[in-house]
Amino acid sequence: MQKNGLSYIDVIYKVLENWYLRFAELTPKLIVGILVFTFFLITSKYLSQGCVKVFHKLFPKSKKEGSLVTLIKVSRFMIMIMGTFIALEIMGFSGFLWKFIGSLGVAGVIAGVALKDLVSSIFSGMLIGIDKAFKIGDYITIGAHSGTVQEIGFLTTKLITDDGKKAYIPNQVIFNAPFYNITASPQRRIILNFEIPGDEDLNKVQQGILEVIKGLENVDRLDTSEVIFTDLKQGIFTLQAKFLMKVGANMVQLKSEAFMKIKQRLDSDNIQLVTPTSISITNGETTLNENHD
């Protein structure tokens, strides 16, 4: 019995001794690995700023268009990843790490498919911040949504629409589809479309609308304003009024004012208006339509 007791104690002692020897052998590597990781953790902020400066020197255009905060965050994240792998390699855990990552291969594929849109939106948000095609306060149009940018997040961009609603647009949608920055355009051309019965005095209609447009306060470059007839169907003329809006003017207010005063002028001239068919805001060759019933 005593011999068996001694043998059990000897086994436990040998196991503990082996653990101690292995830990003693591993301790210097652990210390060095922790020190390396701590170094990357402390200096990552300054290293990322240095990387961004080098990036700006290699690509000068990015300094004007890029988002400095976003670039620093991305650079810092990459530096921390690099520091983590170096520290694990020093401590001798890199082999275990790669085996663990390999064992998650199938789960990673499943998660990648399930989270594809989420990851895409996150990276799209980072790219939007770097490209800086629009900023908070800009009036933009994305698909059927138009409004003022309230916030640019990692997953969504938040807009305040013309009717006061808050629209959340996934960054993936913005990055993969055309969008229009109305504020960034030096000139904004507003196009109002009307339908006039063919038996009305068209010259009088044309002259009256043009006088109203030139009398609006926030119309820019009055000499470029024009009123033209674009179509004739079933005895109804389609009339188009075009004018430029001053930079910084409120688009919604100007459209409302233009419609009200044009309607008042047509009523005073006893001219029948069939219906306003659409409003367009154009920048260069781009036309954005909003239907009105």
Residue frames as qw, qx, qy, qz and C-alpha x, y, z in Angstrom:
[[0.000, 0.886, 0.464, 0.000, 0.00, 0.00, 0.00],
 [0.307, -0.808, 0.105, 0.492, 2.80, 2.34, 0.92],
 [0.435, -0.141, 0.593, 0.663, 4.64, 1.49, -2.28],
 [0.232, 0.622, 0.646, 0.378, 1.55, 2.27, -4.33],
 [0.148, -0.936, -0.247, 0.202, 1.13, 5.54, -2.40],
 [0.390, -0.602, 0.334, 0.611, 4.72, 6.49, -3.10],
 [0.408, 0.158, 0.675, 0.595, 4.36, 5.61, -6.76],
 [0.118, 0.826, 0.527, 0.162, 1.30, 7.87, -7.11],
 [0.257, -0.897, -0.001, 0.360, 3.15, 10.73, -5.43],
 [0.475, -0.321, 0.513, 0.639, 6.12, 10.15, -7.71],
 [0.347, 0.486, 0.656, 0.462, 3.90, 10.31, -10.80],
 [0.030, -0.942, -0.335, 0.002, 2.28, 13.56, -9.67],
 [0.411, -0.743, 0.199, 0.490, 5.67, 14.99, -8.79],
 [0.484, -0.051, 0.594, 0.641, 7.08, 14.12, -12.20],
 [0.230, 0.713, 0.574, 0.330, 4.08, 15.66, -13.97],
 [0.178, -0.961, -0.143, 0.154, 4.40, 18.86, -11.97],
 [0.504, -0.531, 0.371, 0.571, 8.15, 18.87, -12.59],
 [0.447, 0.269, 0.621, 0.585, 7.61, 18.53, -16.34],
 [0.075, 0.886, 0.424, 0.172, 5.09, 21.36, -16.30],
 [0.353, -0.865, 0.054, 0.352, 7.50, 23.53, -14.37],
 [0.527, -0.266, 0.500, 0.634, 10.35, 22.81, -16.76],
 [0.338, 0.521, 0.608, 0.495, 8.18, 23.52, -19.80],
 [0.082, -0.951, -0.299, -0.009, 6.86, 26.75, -18.27],
 [0.453, -0.712, 0.221, 0.490, 10.41, 27.78, -17.32],
 [0.493, 0.022, 0.588, 0.641, 11.49, 27.07, -20.90],
 [0.188, 0.673, 0.581, 0.418, 8.53, 29.01, -22.31],
 [0.261, -0.820, -0.315, 0.401, 8.69, 31.97, -19.90],
 [0.286, -0.422, 0.269, 0.817, 11.37, 33.98, -21.79],
 [0.108, 0.259, 0.693, 0.664, 9.37, 33.60, -25.03],
 [0.144, -0.757, -0.638, -0.020, 6.17, 34.67, -23.25],
 [0.297, -0.720, -0.131, 0.613, 7.86, 37.73, -21.79],
 [0.221, -0.218, 0.461, 0.832, 9.39, 38.75, -25.13],
 [0.036, 0.444, 0.764, 0.466, 6.08, 38.14, -26.93],
 [0.187, -0.815, -0.514, 0.192, 4.14, 40.25, -24.42],
 [0.290, -0.602, 0.083, 0.740, 6.74, 43.01, -24.67],
 [0.178, 0.036, 0.621, 0.762, 6.51, 42.99, -28.48],
 [0.064, -0.640, -0.717, -0.268, 2.70, 43.14, -28.39],
 [0.271, -0.793, -0.321, 0.442, 2.84, 45.97, -25.82],
 [0.293, -0.344, 0.309, 0.837, 5.26, 47.86, -28.07],
 [0.048, 0.296, 0.686, 0.663, 2.88, 47.61, -31.04],
 [0.192, -0.734, -0.650, 0.027, -0.07, 48.55, -28.81],
 [0.292, -0.727, -0.152, 0.602, 1.63, 51.71, -27.51],
 [0.185, -0.417, 0.399, 0.796, 3.25, 52.83, -30.74],
 [0.359, 0.431, 0.775, 0.290, 0.44, 51.85, -33.14],
 [0.126, 0.903, 0.328, -0.249, -1.03, 55.37, -33.03],
 [0.101, -0.798, 0.337, 0.489, 2.26, 57.00, -34.04],
 [0.373, -0.125, 0.805, 0.444, 3.14, 54.27, -36.54],
 [0.357, 0.623, 0.690, 0.087, -0.27, 54.66, -38.22],
 [0.094, 0.934, 0.075, -0.336, 0.19, 58.43, -38.49],
 [0.239, -0.572, 0.598, 0.508, 3.59, 57.83, -40.09],
 [0.408, 0.196, 0.836, 0.309, 2.07, 55.36, -42.56],
 [0.286, 0.824, 0.478, -0.106, -0.62, 57.89, -43.50],
 [0.045, -0.857, 0.226, 0.460, 2.03, 60.58, -44.11],
 [0.305, -0.279, 0.776, 0.476, 3.93, 58.22, -46.41],
 [0.375, 0.493, 0.776, 0.119, 0.68, 57.33, -48.18],
 [0.184, 0.912, 0.233, -0.283, -0.10, 61.03, -48.73],
 [0.147, -0.688, 0.485, 0.519, 3.38, 61.59, -50.17],
 [0.316, -0.017, 0.864, 0.392, 2.98, 58.69, -52.59],
 [0.071, 0.581, 0.722, 0.369, -0.59, 59.74, -53.50],
 [0.099, -0.048, -0.189, 0.976, -0.87, 63.54, -53.07],
 [0.373, -0.300, -0.439, -0.760, -4.47, 63.56, -54.32],
 [0.564, -0.417, -0.712, 0.034, -5.61, 61.51, -51.33],
 [0.299, -0.190, -0.431, 0.830, -4.59, 64.33, -49.00],
 [0.227, -0.022, -0.101, -0.968, -7.25, 66.55, -50.51],
 [0.638, -0.142, -0.442, -0.614, -10.01, 64.00, -50.90],
 [0.594, -0.094, -0.787, 0.138, -9.30, 61.43, -48.17],
 [0.597, -0.728, -0.074, -0.331, -10.51, 61.22, -44.60],
 [0.214, 0.591, -0.666, 0.401, -7.48, 61.44, -42.28],
 [0.563, -0.336, 0.550, -0.517, -9.27, 59.91, -39.30],
 [0.949, 0.153, 0.094, -0.261, -10.45, 56.89, -41.30],
 [0.684, 0.552, -0.447, 0.165, -7.01, 56.27, -42.81],
 [0.051, -0.554, 0.679, -0.479, -5.38, 56.40, -39.36],
 [0.754, -0.178, 0.434, -0.460, -7.92, 53.93, -37.94],
 [0.937, 0.318, -0.096, -0.110, -7.42, 51.50, -40.81],
 [0.481, 0.608, -0.551, 0.311, -3.61, 51.77, -40.56],
 [0.311, -0.491, 0.630, -0.514, -3.68, 51.30, -36.79],
 [0.900, -0.024, 0.250, -0.355, -5.87, 48.20, -37.13],
 [0.854, 0.441, -0.269, 0.064, -3.47, 46.65, -39.66],
 [0.209, 0.620, -0.619, 0.435, -0.47, 47.43, -37.45],
 [0.579, -0.360, 0.536, -0.499, -2.15, 45.81, -34.42],
 [0.966, 0.164, 0.042, -0.195, -2.91, 42.68, -36.48],
 [0.655, 0.558, -0.445, 0.250, 0.72, 42.51, -37.58],
 [0.103, -0.577, 0.620, -0.521, 1.93, 42.97, -33.98],
 [0.815, -0.198, 0.337, -0.428, -0.38, 40.21, -32.74],
 [0.951, 0.285, -0.117, -0.013, 0.92, 37.68, -35.27],
 [0.420, 0.615, -0.537, 0.396, 4.56, 38.59, -34.53],
 [0.384, -0.496, 0.565, -0.537, 3.99, 38.19, -30.78],
 [0.927, -0.038, 0.219, -0.302, 2.29, 34.81, -31.25],
 [0.813, 0.468, -0.318, 0.137, 5.15, 33.65, -33.48],
 [0.130, 0.614, -0.611, 0.482, 7.70, 34.58, -30.81],
 [0.569, -0.331, 0.541, -0.523, 5.72, 32.77, -28.10],
 [0.025, -0.163, 0.973, 0.163, 5.43, 29.67, -30.29],
 [0.431, 0.367, 0.684, -0.460, 1.64, 29.80, -30.58],
 [0.354, 0.447, -0.338, -0.749, 1.44, 30.61, -34.28],
 [0.197, 0.069, -0.937, -0.282, 1.14, 26.93, -35.27],
 [0.059, 0.390, 0.844, -0.362, -1.78, 26.46, -32.88],
 [0.260, 0.536, 0.157, -0.787, -3.38, 29.65, -34.19],
 [0.332, 0.333, -0.596, -0.651, -3.21, 28.55, -37.83],
 [0.134, -0.123, -0.982, -0.049, -4.61, 25.13, -36.94],
 [0.131, 0.481, 0.647, -0.577, -7.45, 26.81, -35.08],
 [0.321, 0.509, -0.137, -0.786, -8.16, 29.13, -38.02],
 [0.256, 0.188, -0.833, -0.453, -8.03, 26.14, -40.38],
 [0.009, -0.271, -0.942, 0.195, -10.53, 24.24, -38.22],
 [0.226, 0.591, 0.420, -0.651, -12.89, 27.19, -38.60],
 [0.071, -0.143, 0.609, 0.777, -12.70, 27.08, -42.39],
 [0.083, -0.439, -0.832, -0.329, -16.18, 25.68, -42.96],
 [0.171, -0.743, -0.530, 0.371, -17.71, 27.89, -40.30],
 [0.173, -0.486, 0.142, 0.845, -15.88, 30.84, -41.84],
 [0.014, 0.125, 0.698, 0.705, -17.38, 30.15, -45.26],
 [0.169, -0.630, -0.754, -0.078, -20.87, 29.92, -43.77],
 [0.236, -0.721, -0.300, 0.578, -20.36, 33.08, -41.72],
 [0.195, -0.260, 0.365, 0.873, -18.89, 34.85, -44.75],
 [0.057, -0.367, -0.732, -0.571, -21.97, 34.11, -46.83],
 [0.261, -0.716, -0.639, 0.106, -24.33, 35.06, -44.00],
 [0.283, -0.776, -0.140, 0.545, -22.49, 38.28, -43.16],
 [0.532, 0.258, 0.404, 0.698, -21.57, 39.24, -46.71],
 [0.039, 0.809, 0.341, 0.478, -23.86, 42.27, -46.84],
 [0.508, -0.846, -0.096, 0.129, -22.84, 43.38, -43.34],
 [0.660, -0.338, 0.258, 0.619, -19.12, 43.21, -44.12],
 [0.404, 0.461, 0.433, 0.661, -19.71, 44.87, -47.49],
 [0.139, -0.913, -0.278, -0.263, -21.52, 47.77, -45.80],
 [0.599, -0.720, 0.051, 0.347, -18.71, 48.19, -43.25],
 [0.588, -0.112, 0.372, 0.710, -16.00, 48.33, -45.91],
 [0.225, 0.670, 0.454, 0.542, -18.19, 50.56, -48.10],
 [0.313, -0.930, -0.192, 0.009, -18.54, 52.96, -45.17],
 [0.610, -0.521, 0.224, 0.553, -14.75, 53.05, -44.78],
 [0.478, 0.213, 0.485, 0.701, -14.30, 53.72, -48.50],
 [0.021, 0.857, 0.404, 0.320, -16.94, 56.47, -48.45],
 [0.449, -0.857, -0.023, 0.253, -15.02, 58.11, -45.61],
 [0.594, -0.281, 0.380, 0.651, -11.76, 57.85, -47.54],
 [0.344, 0.432, 0.542, 0.634, -13.19, 59.06, -50.85],
 [0.056, -0.499, -0.341, 0.795, -15.20, 61.82, -49.13],
 [0.111, 0.365, 0.639, 0.668, -17.62, 62.23, -52.05],
 [0.309, -0.709, -0.264, -0.576, -20.02, 63.91, -49.64],
 [0.252, 0.095, -0.644, 0.716, -19.94, 65.15, -46.05],
 [0.124, -0.585, -0.721, 0.351, -22.37, 65.90, -43.25],
 [0.080, 0.644, 0.168, -0.742, -24.62, 68.76, -44.27],
 [0.051, 0.202, -0.645, -0.735, -24.50, 68.05, -48.02],
 [0.707, 0.320, 0.275, -0.567, -27.74, 67.64, -49.96],
 [0.037, -0.294, 0.882, 0.365, -27.50, 64.40, -51.96],
 [0.809, 0.170, -0.029, -0.562, -29.71, 62.09, -54.00],
 [0.134, -0.273, 0.952, 0.044, -29.37, 58.28, -53.71],
 [0.035, 0.306, 0.931, 0.197, -31.82, 56.39, -55.88],
 [0.186, -0.682, -0.554, -0.439, -35.31, 57.54, -54.96],
 [0.507, -0.725, -0.338, 0.321, -34.12, 59.28, -51.78],
 [0.335, 0.598, -0.059, 0.726, -33.04, 62.91, -51.56],
 [0.528, -0.821, -0.215, -0.035, -32.06, 64.75, -48.41],
 [0.032, 0.849, -0.425, 0.312, -29.42, 66.32, -46.21],
 [0.723, 0.103, -0.627, 0.273, -26.68, 64.05, -44.83],
 [0.547, -0.763, 0.074, -0.337, -26.99, 63.85, -41.04],
 [0.574, -0.576, 0.582, -0.011, -24.49, 61.09, -40.25],
 [0.687, 0.464, -0.542, -0.137, -22.09, 58.79, -42.09],
 [0.720, -0.463, 0.470, -0.216, -21.79, 55.55, -40.13],
 [0.211, -0.374, 0.875, 0.222, -19.99, 52.25, -40.69],
 [0.339, 0.271, 0.900, 0.046, -23.19, 50.49, -41.78],
 [0.229, 0.754, 0.593, 0.166, -25.57, 53.21, -42.96],
 [0.175, 0.091, 0.036, 0.980, -25.69, 56.82, -44.05],
 [0.012, 0.635, 0.690, -0.347, -28.52, 58.80, -42.47],
 [0.093, 0.282, 0.344, 0.891, -30.45, 61.41, -44.48],
 [0.188, 0.505, 0.522, -0.661, -33.10, 63.94, -43.47],
 [0.292, 0.417, 0.697, 0.505, -35.47, 63.97, -46.44],
 [0.026, -0.302, -0.182, -0.936, -37.38, 67.00, -47.71],
 [0.562, -0.530, -0.370, -0.516, -40.48, 65.97, -45.77],
 [0.369, -0.663, 0.432, -0.488, -38.54, 65.62, -42.51],
 [0.983, -0.150, 0.001, -0.107, -38.22, 61.84, -42.46],
 [0.283, -0.684, 0.663, 0.108, -34.98, 60.11, -41.44],
 [0.909, 0.350, -0.167, -0.151, -33.79, 57.68, -44.13],
 [0.566, -0.548, 0.600, 0.142, -31.14, 55.04, -43.42],
 [0.748, 0.584, -0.259, -0.180, -29.29, 54.08, -46.62],
 [0.904, -0.258, 0.233, 0.248, -26.93, 51.02, -46.42],
 [0.130, -0.765, 0.437, 0.455, -23.41, 52.04, -47.38],
 [0.496, -0.005, 0.796, 0.346, -23.23, 49.07, -49.73],
 [0.411, 0.737, 0.535, 0.041, -26.06, 50.59, -51.79],
 [0.039, 0.952, -0.087, -0.290, -24.29, 53.96, -51.96],
 [0.321, -0.578, 0.631, 0.405, -20.97, 52.45, -52.99],
 [0.430, 0.093, 0.840, 0.317, -22.45, 50.18, -55.68],
 [0.285, 0.728, 0.596, 0.183, -24.84, 52.66, -57.31],
 [0.265, 0.418, 0.085, 0.865, -24.61, 56.22, -58.69],
 [0.247, -0.768, -0.493, 0.325, -25.46, 59.01, -56.28],
 [0.292, 0.682, 0.173, 0.648, -25.53, 62.77, -56.73],
 [0.398, -0.448, -0.351, 0.720, -24.04, 65.44, -54.48],
 [0.169, 0.847, 0.407, 0.296, -26.23, 68.45, -55.18],
 [0.350, -0.907, -0.009, 0.235, -24.43, 70.73, -52.70],
 [0.600, -0.373, 0.403, 0.582, -21.03, 70.11, -54.27],
 [0.481, 0.522, 0.504, 0.491, -22.25, 71.28, -57.68],
 [0.221, -0.172, -0.039, 0.959, -21.30, 74.89, -58.41],
 [0.393, 0.068, -0.167, -0.901, -24.57, 75.45, -60.28],
 [0.270, 0.246, 0.915, -0.172, -27.92, 73.72, -59.90],
 [0.266, -0.010, -0.444, -0.856, -30.39, 73.95, -62.72],
 [0.376, 0.272, 0.743, -0.482, -34.03, 73.56, -61.80],
 [0.179, -0.046, -0.684, -0.706, -36.47, 72.45, -64.50],
 [0.423, 0.267, 0.594, -0.630, -40.22, 72.83, -64.06],
 [0.024, -0.113, -0.823, -0.555, -42.49, 71.01, -66.50],
 [0.407, 0.330, 0.423, -0.739, -46.07, 72.16, -67.14],
 [0.232, 0.326, 0.828, 0.394, -48.88, 71.16, -69.47],
 [0.197, 0.401, 0.099, -0.889, -50.82, 73.96, -71.21],
 [0.598, 0.533, 0.588, -0.111, -53.93, 73.51, -73.39],
 [0.488, 0.128, 0.480, 0.718, -53.17, 74.18, -77.04],
 [0.100, 0.772, 0.475, 0.411, -55.86, 76.87, -77.37],
 [0.390, -0.823, -0.145, 0.386, -54.19, 79.17, -74.85],
 [0.321, 0.923, -0.187, 0.102, -51.99, 82.13, -75.86],
 [0.920, -0.102, -0.107, 0.362, -48.65, 80.30, -75.76],
 [0.427, 0.505, -0.146, 0.735, -46.55, 83.43, -76.26],
 [0.377, -0.705, 0.087, -0.594, -48.30, 85.04, -73.29],
 [0.917, -0.394, -0.052, -0.013, -47.69, 81.93, -71.20],
 [0.810, 0.179, -0.130, 0.543, -44.02, 81.84, -72.13],
 [0.182, 0.607, -0.137, 0.761, -43.47, 85.53, -71.42],
 [0.572, -0.674, 0.011, -0.467, -45.37, 85.45, -68.11],
 [0.936, -0.310, -0.077, 0.149, -43.47, 82.48, -66.67],
 [0.672, 0.308, -0.136, 0.660, -40.12, 83.95, -67.73],
 [0.074, -0.691, 0.112, -0.710, -40.92, 87.23, -65.98],
 [0.775, -0.584, -0.007, -0.241, -41.84, 85.36, -62.80],
 [0.920, -0.057, -0.108, 0.374, -38.58, 83.37, -62.87],
 [0.464, 0.451, -0.130, 0.751, -36.46, 86.47, -63.36],
 [0.305, -0.700, 0.067, -0.642, -38.22, 88.09, -60.41],
 [0.880, -0.409, -0.236, 0.044, -37.32, 85.30, -57.97],
 [0.285, -0.905, 0.312, -0.041, -34.72, 86.28, -55.39],
 [0.611, -0.479, 0.615, 0.140, -32.53, 83.16, -55.45],
 [0.829, 0.495, 0.234, 0.114, -32.29, 82.69, -59.21],
 [0.445, -0.578, 0.381, 0.568, -28.71, 82.99, -60.51],
 [0.188, -0.192, 0.636, 0.723, -27.54, 84.20, -63.93],
 [0.489, 0.517, 0.432, -0.554, -30.89, 85.49, -65.15],
 [0.381, 0.579, -0.433, -0.576, -29.67, 85.61, -68.75],
 [0.106, 0.190, -0.960, -0.174, -29.54, 81.78, -68.81],
 [0.421, 0.269, 0.713, -0.493, -33.18, 81.36, -67.71],
 [0.260, 0.119, -0.619, -0.731, -35.50, 80.14, -70.46],
 [0.609, 0.226, 0.586, -0.484, -39.00, 78.83, -71.11],
 [0.214, 0.289, -0.736, -0.574, -39.42, 76.45, -74.05],
 [0.846, 0.098, 0.154, -0.501, -42.07, 74.11, -75.46],
 [0.190, -0.432, 0.873, 0.123, -40.89, 70.51, -75.70],
 [0.098, 0.139, 0.972, 0.164, -43.88, 68.42, -76.79],
 [0.515, 0.090, -0.037, -0.852, -47.42, 68.42, -78.16],
 [0.084, -0.098, -0.990, -0.065, -49.81, 65.54, -77.51],
 [0.097, -0.592, -0.797, -0.064, -53.59, 65.51, -78.01],
 [0.012, -0.820, -0.257, -0.511, -53.78, 69.29, -78.15],
 [0.575, -0.813, -0.015, 0.095, -51.72, 69.78, -74.95],
 [0.467, 0.718, -0.363, 0.367, -48.36, 71.54, -75.04],
 [0.800, -0.439, -0.195, 0.360, -45.60, 70.51, -72.62],
 [0.149, 0.906, -0.150, 0.366, -43.75, 73.59, -71.45],
 [0.822, -0.208, -0.262, 0.460, -40.38, 73.55, -69.71],
 [0.083, -0.961, 0.119, -0.234, -39.01, 76.37, -67.54],
 [0.845, -0.001, -0.236, 0.480, -35.26, 76.24, -66.79],
 [0.044, -0.911, 0.182, -0.367, -33.27, 78.43, -64.41],
 [0.602, 0.205, -0.588, 0.500, -30.16, 78.27, -62.20],
 [0.586, -0.769, -0.246, -0.065, -30.35, 78.44, -58.41],
 [0.047, 0.825, -0.434, 0.358, -27.84, 80.42, -56.36],
 [0.607, 0.113, -0.716, 0.326, -25.31, 78.40, -54.40],
 [0.115, -0.006, -0.668, 0.735, -26.46, 77.98, -50.80],
 [0.499, -0.110, -0.062, -0.857, -30.13, 78.70, -51.54],
 [0.481, 0.034, 0.795, -0.367, -32.84, 76.41, -50.16],
 [0.078, 0.014, -0.813, -0.577, -33.99, 74.24, -53.05],
 [0.046, -0.487, -0.870, 0.065, -37.33, 73.26, -51.51],
 [0.016, 0.688, 0.336, -0.643, -38.29, 76.84, -50.73],
 [0.058, 0.408, -0.426, -0.805, -37.28, 78.04, -54.19],
 [0.062, -0.179, -0.896, -0.401, -39.36, 75.34, -55.90],
 [0.041, -0.617, -0.736, 0.276, -42.36, 76.20, -53.73],
 [0.009, 0.648, 0.076, -0.758, -41.99, 79.92, -54.37],
 [0.032, 0.218, -0.641, -0.735, -41.61, 79.38, -58.12],
 [0.054, -0.356, -0.905, -0.226, -44.75, 77.23, -58.35],
 [0.037, -0.677, -0.580, 0.451, -46.86, 79.59, -56.27],
 [0.030, 0.617, -0.091, -0.781, -45.88, 82.71, -58.21],
 [0.038, 0.084, -0.765, -0.637, -46.16, 81.03, -61.61],
 [0.032, -0.488, -0.872, -0.027, -49.63, 79.74, -60.67],
 [0.009, -0.714, -0.364, 0.598, -50.66, 83.22, -59.50],
 [0.022, 0.448, -0.384, -0.807, -49.39, 84.78, -62.73],
 [0.051, -0.123, -0.872, -0.472, -51.20, 82.26, -64.92],
 [0.029, -0.614, -0.759, 0.214, -54.42, 82.77, -62.95],
 [0.008, 0.683, 0.127, -0.719, -54.15, 86.55, -63.31],
 [0.107, 0.350, -0.573, -0.734, -53.65, 86.10, -67.08],
 [0.781, 0.213, 0.233, -0.539, -56.69, 83.76, -67.22],
 [0.490, 0.447, -0.721, -0.201, -54.55, 80.91, -68.53],
 [0.929, -0.234, 0.058, -0.280, -55.58, 77.35, -67.72],
 [0.020, 0.572, -0.817, 0.069, -52.90, 75.01, -66.36],
 [0.812, -0.024, -0.515, -0.274, -53.51, 71.31, -67.00],
 [0.836, -0.546, 0.015, 0.046, -51.11, 70.00, -64.35],
 [0.008, 0.794, -0.608, -0.006, -47.45, 70.33, -63.40],
 [0.945, 0.135, -0.277, -0.105, -45.99, 67.01, -64.53],
 [0.877, -0.160, -0.196, 0.408, -42.54, 67.01, -62.98],
 [0.155, -0.954, 0.254, 0.028, -39.69, 68.87, -61.37],
 [0.906, 0.188, -0.111, 0.364, -36.12, 68.20, -62.38],
 [0.297, -0.897, 0.284, 0.162, -32.84, 69.27, -60.84],
 [0.889, 0.389, -0.028, 0.239, -29.86, 68.83, -63.10],
 [0.383, -0.772, 0.387, 0.329, -26.11, 69.04, -62.71],
 [0.088, -0.392, 0.756, 0.517, -24.43, 68.93, -66.08],
 [0.437, 0.053, -0.709, -0.551, -26.07, 66.04, -67.92],
 [0.131, -0.182, -0.927, 0.301, -27.73, 64.51, -64.86],
 [0.426, -0.315, -0.209, -0.822, -31.51, 64.84, -64.48],
 [0.039, -0.126, -0.889, 0.438, -33.41, 63.92, -61.33],
 [0.360, -0.334, -0.471, -0.733, -37.21, 63.66, -61.66],
 [0.107, 0.180, 0.773, -0.599, -39.87, 63.96, -59.00],
 [0.126, -0.405, -0.728, -0.538, -43.40, 63.30, -60.26],
 [0.197, 0.156, 0.427, -0.869, -46.28, 65.47, -59.13],
 [0.078, 0.461, 0.861, 0.199, -49.87, 64.44, -59.54]]
